[in-house]
Amino acid sequence: PAATAAYRRNLALSRTRAFVRRVRAFLIAHAVAVVRVHVGGDFYSRAYARKWLRIMRRSPRVRFFFYSRSWRVCAIKAVIDRMARLPN
């Protein structure tokens, strides 16, 4: 139940306008060097993937890793392709 509640909270936060700003603030505050975007789950929409793309672009010193099957969705694949071209 606790994990389910945490996942629901995180999903709700990912849908807010402040998501990118909050993630960036966390990365800076904690001097994060490496991020695995999803431990479980995937990019659930183009808008959500674009938020992560903005985070990645604004965090050039942070290495990002993600495993995804969302490439099966054309709109999301286009964003994933842009992520893959980033140096970090």
C-alpha positions, 0 to 999 in steps of 0.5 A, a space after each residue: 500500500 505504501 508503494 502504491 501511494 508513492 507511485 500515485 503521488 509521483 504520477 500526480 506530480 508528473 502531471 503538474 506544471 511545476 514538474 520540470 522545475 521541481 525535478 531540476 531543483 532536486 537534482 541541483 539541491 542534491 548534486 545528483 550526477 546520474 538519474 535512472 528515469 524509471 525504476 518501474 514504468 515508462 513514458 506514459 504520454 508525449 507531454 510527459 516525455 517532453 518534460 523529461 527532455 526539458 529536464 535533460 537539456 537543462 541538466 547537461 552535467 547529469 547523466 540520464 538512463 532510461 529503458 523504454 518500450 514507448 518507442 512503439 508510440 510514434 508521438 513518444 518515439 519522436 521525443 525519445 529519439 531527441 533524448 537519445 541524441 543528447 550527450 548526457 
